[in-house]
Amino acid sequence: MNEIRPQFPILTTQVYGRPLVYLDNAATTQKPQRVIDALCRYYTTLNANIHRGAHRLAADATEAFELVRRKVQTYIGAESAEEIVFTRGTTESINLVAATFADRFLTDGDEIIVSGMEHHSDIVPWQLACRNKSVKLRVIPFSDDGQLDLEAYRALFTDRTKLVAVCHVSNTLGTINPVAEMAKEAHAHGAKILVDGAQAVAHIKVDVKQIGCDFYCFSGHKMYAPMGVGVMYGRKELLAELPPYQGGGEMIKDVSFERTTFNDLPFKFEAGTPSVADVVGLGEAIDFINETGLDRIAAIEDDLLRYATAAIDSVKGVKIYGTAPHKAAVLSFNVGKAHPYDVGTLLDKLGVAVRTGHHCTQPIMDRYSIPGTVRASFAAYNTREEVDLFIAALQRIAPMLS
């Protein structure tokens, strides 16, 4: 029995009278009781606005909030806590970088390199930020098995390349990209690099200094933390050059009708009241991951992926998308010519929760000429027994879909 599992109360839920088999972890992970308790404890004993209050609750809430900033710094190997900016999630983090970077560094004729396997949240923000500038997106192709073409990547650089944006782990294909190698190449051409780490931080060790990235973005809700909180890491000297993203409380030092002076890092990018309780929950989730052990988590998930990949071959008509040798615990597939939504709906009736559709990666679907896939994604609390239930459910519904 996986002793991690009892820490997650939602996993005792039944769906249509059947035990829940939750295999939608790439969309969001479930929360351990300790994270839920941390939220309750904050609201019942600590709730206050932070940084500026003179009373004890405000001081204690501020201390709890800033403690998590230091936890994140340690967790991803950042040089300074000033490099950790709290946001609402990966999407806001990337939008923050895209808007401020474009404002400060991009001019007509410049180029940004993105990979062909990016989430829409690492494509659209660049298009929006550059909509009033003639900035071109250049795309790194990937192979049939889901590996980026690094030779083609190197050939995309020109003297107008200003930034590379790439996911650490593909949310659809599971591919773990060689981001350290890609960062070195980007810097050799004088470009900066942003890494979307949404699918990486809960599964593999992340060290932003070792990677050598300029920005690293991720969400709390994909790493056992609450929804509504995320992180944008940026190198301190680079963040100092970027303009503010939003205006309002906390990001200012002085305001008059004539001029405003902005706050120090990281507060320059944290306008308004943050979701303090969710940040506290993020800190508790980091403690959970550290105490469980990332190596152990990775080993469990890799075992589940290998077990499921071998077992799904027994289902007639299954085709897997994303078979790179170095990948995370994501299994995307289709069953014959059945629409992914139909497969997912039938699996749901049997208690199995998976994701269906294009997974916010329509360019990937275009690459394979398909409308979408069914995606099963695994976390440390999943078990081989759940994989067996998943495969049995697929075997049961496959004849209905032929």
C-alpha positions as CSV (number, residue, x, y, z in Angstrom):
1,M,0.0,0.0,0.0
2,N,1.2,3.5,-0.9
3,E,1.5,5.1,2.6
4,I,1.5,8.6,0.9
5,R,-2.1,8.0,-0.2
6,P,-3.9,8.2,3.2
7,Q,-2.7,11.8,3.5
8,F,-5.1,12.9,0.7
9,P,-8.7,12.8,2.0
10,I,-10.3,13.4,-1.5
11,L,-9.0,10.0,-2.7
12,T,-11.6,8.2,-0.6
13,T,-14.3,9.8,-2.7
14,Q,-16.6,7.6,-4.7
15,V,-17.8,8.4,-8.3
16,Y,-21.0,6.7,-9.5
17,G,-20.6,4.3,-6.7
18,R,-17.1,3.4,-7.6
19,P,-13.8,4.3,-5.9
20,L,-12.3,7.4,-7.5
21,V,-9.2,6.7,-9.7
22,Y,-7.8,10.2,-10.1
23,L,-5.4,10.3,-13.1
24,D,-5.7,14.1,-13.9
25,N,-2.6,15.3,-12.0
26,A,-1.1,17.3,-14.8
27,A,-4.2,19.5,-14.6
28,T,-4.1,19.8,-10.8
29,T,-2.9,17.6,-8.0
30,Q,-5.0,16.8,-5.0
31,K,-4.0,18.3,-1.6
32,P,-2.7,16.6,1.5
33,Q,-4.6,17.1,4.7
34,R,-1.7,19.2,6.1
35,V,-2.1,21.8,3.3
36,I,-5.9,21.9,3.9
37,D,-5.2,22.3,7.7
38,A,-2.7,25.1,6.9
39,L,-5.4,27.1,5.1
40,C,-7.8,26.6,7.9
41,R,-5.2,27.5,10.5
42,Y,-4.3,30.7,8.7
43,Y,-7.9,31.9,8.5
44,T,-8.8,30.9,12.0
45,T,-5.7,32.2,13.8
46,L,-3.6,34.5,11.6
47,N,-5.8,36.3,9.0
48,A,-4.5,39.8,8.3
49,N,-3.2,42.0,5.5
50,I,0.6,41.9,5.3
51,H,3.6,44.2,5.4
52,R,2.1,47.5,6.5
53,G,0.0,46.7,9.5
54,A,1.3,47.7,13.0
55,H,-0.6,45.0,14.9
56,R,0.5,41.5,15.9
57,L,-1.6,39.6,13.5
58,A,-0.2,41.6,10.6
59,A,3.3,41.0,11.7
60,D,2.7,37.3,12.2
61,A,1.0,37.0,8.8
62,T,3.9,38.9,7.1
63,E,6.4,36.6,8.8
64,A,4.5,33.5,7.6
65,F,4.3,34.9,4.0
66,E,7.9,35.8,3.8
67,L,9.0,32.5,5.2
68,V,7.4,30.8,2.2
69,R,9.4,33.1,-0.1
70,R,12.6,31.8,1.5
71,K,11.3,28.2,1.2
72,V,10.7,28.7,-2.5
73,Q,14.1,30.2,-2.9
74,T,15.7,27.1,-1.4
75,Y,13.4,24.7,-3.2
76,I,14.5,26.0,-6.7
77,G,18.0,27.0,-5.8
78,A,17.6,30.8,-6.4
79,E,20.4,33.1,-5.3
80,S,18.2,35.4,-3.4
81,A,14.6,35.6,-2.0
82,E,14.3,38.9,-3.9
83,E,14.2,36.8,-7.1
84,I,11.0,35.1,-6.0
85,V,7.8,36.9,-7.1
86,F,4.4,35.5,-6.0
87,T,1.7,35.5,-8.7
88,R,-1.6,33.7,-9.2
89,G,0.0,30.9,-11.2
90,T,2.2,30.0,-14.2
91,T,0.0,31.9,-16.6
92,E,0.2,35.1,-14.8
93,S,4.0,34.6,-14.2
94,I,4.6,34.2,-18.0
95,N,2.3,37.2,-18.8
96,L,4.2,39.3,-16.3
97,V,7.5,38.5,-18.0
98,A,6.1,38.8,-21.5
99,A,4.6,42.2,-20.9
100,T,7.6,43.7,-19.0
101,F,10.3,42.1,-21.2
102,A,8.6,43.3,-24.4
103,D,8.2,46.8,-23.0
104,R,11.8,47.0,-21.9
105,F,13.8,45.0,-24.5
106,L,11.8,44.3,-27.7
107,T,11.7,46.4,-30.8
108,D,10.4,46.0,-34.3
109,G,12.2,43.2,-36.1
110,D,13.2,41.2,-33.0
111,E,12.5,37.5,-32.6
112,I,11.4,35.1,-29.9
113,I,12.0,31.4,-30.1
114,V,9.3,29.1,-28.7
115,S,9.0,25.3,-28.9
116,G,6.3,23.6,-30.9
117,M,5.1,21.8,-27.7
118,E,4.4,24.9,-25.6
119,H,1.2,25.3,-23.6
120,H,-0.9,28.2,-24.9
121,S,0.1,30.1,-21.8
122,D,3.7,30.2,-23.2
123,I,2.5,31.3,-26.7
124,V,-0.3,33.7,-26.4
125,P,1.3,36.1,-23.8
126,W,4.2,36.7,-26.3
127,Q,1.7,37.4,-29.1
128,L,-0.2,39.8,-26.9
129,A,2.9,41.6,-25.6
130,C,4.2,42.0,-29.1
131,R,0.9,42.9,-30.8
132,N,1.9,46.5,-31.3
133,K,5.4,45.5,-32.4
134,S,6.7,43.6,-35.4
135,V,8.2,40.8,-33.4
136,K,8.3,37.3,-34.9
137,L,7.8,34.0,-33.1
138,R,10.1,31.2,-34.4
139,V,9.2,27.7,-33.6
140,I,11.4,24.7,-32.6
141,P,10.0,21.5,-34.3
142,F,9.8,18.2,-32.5
143,S,10.1,14.6,-33.7
144,D,7.3,12.0,-33.9
145,D,8.3,10.6,-30.5
146,G,8.1,14.1,-28.9
147,Q,11.7,15.2,-28.7
148,L,12.8,18.8,-29.6
149,D,15.0,19.1,-32.7
150,L,18.0,20.7,-31.1
151,E,19.9,21.1,-34.4
152,A,16.9,23.0,-35.7
153,Y,16.8,25.0,-32.5
154,R,20.4,26.1,-32.9
155,A,19.7,27.1,-36.5
156,L,16.8,29.4,-35.5
157,F,19.0,32.0,-33.8
158,T,19.8,35.3,-35.5
159,D,21.2,38.5,-34.4
160,R,17.6,39.6,-33.6
161,T,16.8,36.8,-31.2
162,K,16.0,38.2,-27.8
163,L,14.4,35.4,-25.9
164,V,13.7,31.7,-25.8
165,A,10.5,30.4,-24.1
166,V,10.4,26.6,-23.5
167,C,8.6,24.2,-21.2
168,H,10.7,22.1,-18.8
169,V,8.2,19.2,-19.2
170,S,5.5,19.0,-21.8
171,N,2.1,18.8,-20.2
172,T,0.8,16.7,-23.2
173,L,3.8,14.6,-24.3
174,G,5.6,14.3,-20.9
175,T,8.9,15.1,-22.6
176,I,11.6,16.4,-20.2
177,N,13.4,19.0,-22.3
178,P,17.2,19.6,-22.0
179,V,16.6,23.2,-20.6
180,A,20.2,23.6,-19.3
181,E,21.6,22.9,-22.7
182,M,19.1,25.2,-24.3
183,A,19.9,28.0,-21.8
184,K,23.6,27.7,-22.6
185,E,22.8,28.0,-26.4
186,A,20.5,31.0,-25.8
187,H,23.1,32.8,-23.8
188,A,25.8,32.1,-26.4
189,H,23.6,34.1,-28.8
190,G,23.0,36.9,-26.3
191,A,19.4,35.9,-25.7
192,K,17.5,35.3,-22.5
193,I,15.5,32.2,-21.7
194,L,12.2,31.6,-19.8
195,V,11.4,28.1,-18.7
196,D,7.8,27.1,-18.0
197,G,8.2,24.7,-15.0
198,A,4.5,24.0,-14.3
199,Q,4.9,20.3,-15.0
200,A,8.4,19.9,-13.5
201,V,8.6,21.3,-10.0
202,A,6.5,18.5,-8.3
203,H,8.3,15.7,-10.2
204,I,12.0,16.4,-10.7
205,K,14.7,18.5,-8.9
206,V,14.8,22.0,-10.2
207,D,17.9,24.2,-9.7
208,V,17.6,27.5,-11.5
209,K,21.3,28.3,-11.1
210,Q,22.2,24.9,-12.6
211,I,19.7,25.3,-15.4
212,G,21.1,28.8,-16.0
213,C,17.6,30.2,-16.9
214,D,16.7,33.9,-16.6
215,F,13.1,33.2,-15.7
216,Y,11.4,30.1,-14.3
217,C,7.6,30.1,-13.8
218,F,5.3,27.6,-12.0
219,S,2.0,27.1,-10.2
220,G,1.2,25.9,-6.7
221,H,-1.8,23.8,-7.6
222,K,0.2,21.4,-9.7
223,M,2.5,20.6,-6.7
224,Y,-0.1,19.8,-4.0
225,A,-0.6,23.4,-3.0
226,P,-3.8,25.5,-3.3
227,M,-5.1,27.1,-6.5
228,G,-4.5,30.8,-7.0
229,V,-0.8,30.9,-6.2
230,G,2.3,30.7,-8.4
231,V,5.9,31.9,-8.7
232,M,7.9,33.9,-11.1
233,Y,11.6,33.5,-10.6
234,G,13.8,36.0,-12.3
235,R,17.5,36.8,-12.0
236,K,17.8,39.8,-9.7
237,E,19.8,42.0,-12.1
238,L,17.3,41.4,-14.8
239,L,14.2,42.0,-12.6
240,A,15.8,45.3,-11.6
241,E,15.7,46.4,-15.3
242,L,12.1,45.4,-15.9
243,P,9.3,47.9,-15.4
244,P,6.4,47.1,-13.0
245,Y,3.6,44.9,-14.3
246,Q,0.6,46.4,-12.4
247,G,0.2,49.5,-10.3
248,G,-1.3,49.7,-6.8
249,G,-0.5,49.0,-3.2
250,E,2.8,47.4,-2.1
251,M,4.6,47.9,-5.4
252,I,5.2,51.6,-4.5
253,K,7.4,53.6,-2.3
254,D,6.0,57.1,-2.8
255,V,3.0,58.4,-4.8
256,S,2.1,61.9,-5.8
257,F,0.1,63.2,-8.7
258,E,3.4,64.3,-10.3
259,R,5.3,61.0,-10.0
260,T,5.6,57.6,-8.4
261,T,8.7,55.8,-7.2
262,F,8.5,52.0,-7.1
263,N,9.3,49.5,-4.3
264,D,12.3,47.3,-4.0
265,L,12.4,43.7,-5.4
266,P,10.4,41.6,-5.3
267,F,7.6,43.9,-4.2
268,K,7.8,46.0,-7.3
269,F,5.9,43.1,-9.0
270,E,3.4,42.3,-6.3
271,A,0.7,45.0,-6.6
272,G,-2.3,44.7,-4.3
273,T,-3.2,42.2,-1.6
274,P,-1.8,38.8,-2.3
275,S,-3.5,35.5,-1.6
276,V,-1.6,35.1,1.7
277,A,-3.4,31.9,2.8
278,D,-2.6,30.2,-0.5
279,V,1.1,31.2,-0.2
280,V,1.1,29.7,3.3
281,G,-0.4,26.6,1.7
282,L,2.3,26.5,-0.9
283,G,4.9,26.5,1.9
284,E,3.2,23.5,3.5
285,A,3.1,21.7,0.2
286,I,6.9,22.3,-0.3
287,D,7.4,20.8,3.2
288,F,5.3,17.8,2.2
289,I,7.4,17.3,-1.0
290,N,10.7,17.7,0.9
291,E,9.7,15.3,3.6
292,T,8.4,12.7,1.1
293,G,11.5,13.2,-1.0
294,L,11.6,14.2,-4.7
295,D,13.7,11.2,-5.6
296,R,11.1,8.9,-4.0
297,I,8.2,10.8,-5.8
298,A,10.0,10.5,-9.1
299,A,10.6,6.8,-8.6
300,I,7.0,6.1,-7.8
301,E,5.7,8.1,-10.8
302,D,8.3,6.5,-13.2
303,D,7.2,3.1,-12.1
304,L,3.6,3.9,-12.7
305,L,4.3,5.4,-16.1
306,R,6.3,2.3,-17.2
307,Y,3.7,-0.1,-15.8
308,A,0.8,1.8,-17.4
309,T,2.6,2.1,-20.8
310,A,3.2,-1.6,-20.9
311,A,-0.3,-2.5,-19.8
312,I,-2.1,-0.2,-22.2
313,D,-0.7,-2.2,-25.1
314,S,-3.4,-4.8,-24.2
315,V,-6.1,-2.4,-25.2
316,K,-7.0,-2.8,-28.9
317,G,-6.6,0.2,-31.1
318,V,-4.6,2.4,-28.6
319,K,-2.0,4.8,-30.0
320,I,0.3,6.7,-27.6
321,Y,1.5,10.2,-28.3
322,G,4.8,11.2,-26.7
323,T,7.3,8.3,-26.4
324,A,10.5,10.2,-25.8
325,P,13.0,8.1,-23.7
326,H,13.3,10.9,-21.1
327,K,9.8,11.8,-19.9
328,A,7.6,12.5,-16.9
329,A,4.5,10.5,-15.8
330,V,2.1,11.6,-18.6
331,L,0.4,9.1,-20.9
332,S,-1.4,10.7,-23.8
333,F,-3.3,8.3,-26.2
334,N,-6.3,7.7,-28.4
335,V,-8.4,4.6,-28.9
336,G,-8.9,3.9,-32.5
337,K,-10.9,6.7,-34.2
338,A,-13.0,7.5,-31.1
339,H,-13.1,11.1,-30.1
340,P,-11.1,11.6,-26.9
341,Y,-14.1,13.2,-25.1
342,D,-16.1,10.0,-25.6
343,V,-13.3,7.9,-24.1
344,G,-13.0,10.2,-21.2
345,T,-16.8,10.3,-20.5
346,L,-17.0,6.5,-20.5
347,L,-14.0,6.2,-18.2
348,D,-15.6,8.7,-15.8
349,K,-18.7,6.5,-15.6
350,L,-16.3,3.8,-14.4
351,G,-14.7,6.0,-11.8
352,V,-11.6,6.9,-13.7
353,A,-10.8,10.7,-14.0
354,V,-8.6,11.6,-17.0
355,R,-8.2,14.7,-19.1
356,T,-9.4,14.9,-22.7
357,G,-9.0,17.5,-25.5
358,H,-6.1,19.5,-26.8
359,H,-4.7,20.2,-23.3
360,C,-4.1,23.9,-24.3
361,T,-1.5,22.6,-26.8
362,Q,-3.3,22.9,-30.1
363,P,-0.1,23.1,-32.1
364,I,0.8,19.7,-30.9
365,M,-2.5,18.3,-32.1
366,D,-2.0,20.0,-35.4
367,R,1.4,18.3,-35.6
368,Y,-0.2,14.9,-35.3
369,S,-3.4,15.8,-37.3
370,I,-5.7,14.9,-34.4
371,P,-8.3,16.8,-32.5
372,G,-6.9,15.9,-29.1
373,T,-5.9,13.0,-26.8
374,V,-6.9,11.3,-23.7
375,R,-4.3,12.1,-21.0
376,A,-3.7,10.0,-17.9
377,S,-1.1,11.6,-15.6
378,F,0.2,10.2,-12.4
379,A,1.2,11.5,-8.9
380,A,3.0,10.0,-5.9
381,Y,-0.3,8.9,-4.3
382,N,-1.4,6.8,-7.3
383,T,-0.9,3.0,-7.2
384,R,-0.4,0.1,-9.6
385,E,-3.9,-1.1,-8.4
386,E,-5.4,2.1,-9.8
387,V,-3.5,1.6,-13.1
388,D,-5.1,-1.9,-13.2
389,L,-8.5,-0.4,-12.7
390,F,-7.8,2.2,-15.4
391,I,-6.7,-0.5,-17.9
392,A,-9.6,-2.7,-17.1
393,A,-12.0,0.2,-17.7
394,L,-10.3,0.9,-21.1
395,Q,-10.6,-2.7,-22.0
396,R,-14.3,-2.7,-21.2
397,I,-15.1,0.4,-23.2
398,A,-12.8,-0.2,-26.2
399,P,-15.3,-2.5,-28.0
400,M,-18.0,0.2,-27.7
401,L,-15.7,2.7,-29.5
402,S,-14.7,0.5,-32.5
